[in-house]
Every structure is written in structure tokens, then in C-alpha cells.
Amino acid sequence: MTAEASVIEVELESDLKNVEVAEEITRRVSGTVGFSEDDQHKIDMAVHESVINAIWHGNKNDPGKHVWLRFQMFSDRLEIRIRDQGNGYDPSKLPDPLAEENLLNVSGRGIFLLRTFMDEFRVEGIAGGGTEVILVKRINSNNSAQSRRNEP
């Protein structure tokens, strides 16, 4: 049996100015959960990339569409869901940002960063349209333990 989770949900208009709003909420939530400063930065960057992708690629900057964020705080992890109203995508079909031919591209590293910074990354299509990105960061993950070992 798991303990009941605390939930924060927010709906944002598809405007790149709202990336800052999402980042501020993320900082407050990850700090409240008790993540190290290093992990807070990783979570913040993951949400930053996801919200930009949702607004820019998913919703095509359409001000009539929205992005939803859901933060679910459990005793052992933080789950973040970012949902848009776009047509969806298959992350396995994205070009490898570390491939020689892609190293100098100005974009295309967001999903790579999400996979690197978070313990889990999933993409799910939403019935009726839209995409939901699920990010999970465990409170005592190997990444967190490694970060604490490297602190002075």
C-alpha cells in the first residue's frame, strides 16, 4: 500500500513566457520534496525542455491551446506530467543528438537531456489528441546518491 500523494496541477496558455512560470513552480515543488540543489536543477531543466517542446512542437505556439502540468509528490519520488494538445511524436524516431552529423545542430538535445536528468522518461499519446510526457525522479536515486557523494 502506498501513501497518498500530494498533487499540484496547473494549466498554462501556449506562450513561451509561461516556461518561466513552469520553472518557478518546479523549483518550489522540488525544494519542498527535499531534493538536493543539483537534483533540483536537473528537474528544473527537464521541465523547462518539456514545456518548451509542448508549446513549440506540440501546440505549434497556438495561443488557443494549453499545456497542463501535474506534479505528484510521493514519499519516495516526484512524478511530473506535461500534456499538450498536439499531434504527438515517437521519441525513438528522433535523430541521435550525439551522432557526428548532429553534433552542431542548434536543436534536438531536449529529449536526450530529459533521459539523462530524470530516472524515468515516458511519452504517451492522449486519446482524442495530445501528448503526455511523464518524468520521474526518485528521492534516493543513484543519480541523487552520486550527486551527494560528489559534494564537498
MOSUL-V651153 format. One record per backbone hydrogen bond with DSSP energy under -0.5 kcal/mol. NH is the residue of the N-H (numbers start at 1). CO is the residue of the C=O. Records with the same first field share a line. If there is no record, write none. Layout:
NH=CO ; CO
This chain:
6=73
8=71
10=69
12=67
14=65
15=13
18=15
19=16
20=17
21=17
22=18
23=19
24=20
25=21
26=22
27=23
28=24
29=25
30=26
31=27
32=28
33=29
34=30
35=30
40=36
41=37
42=38
43=39
44=40
45=41
46=42
47=43
48=44
49=45
50=46
51=47
52=48
53=49
54=50
55=51
56=52
57=53
58=53
59=54
61=55
62=59
63=61
65=62
67=12
68=83
69=10
70=81
71=8
72=70 ; 79
73=6 ; 71
74=72 ; 77
78=137
79=72
80=135
81=70
82=133
83=68
84=131
91=89
93=90
94=91
97=95
99=96
102=99
103=99 ; 100
105=102
113=109
114=110
115=111
116=112
117=113
118=114
119=136
120=136
122=134
124=132
126=130
129=126
130=86
132=124
133=82
134=122
135=80 ; 133
136=120
137=78
139=76
140=76
141=138
145=141
146=142
147=143
148=144
149=145
150=146
151=148
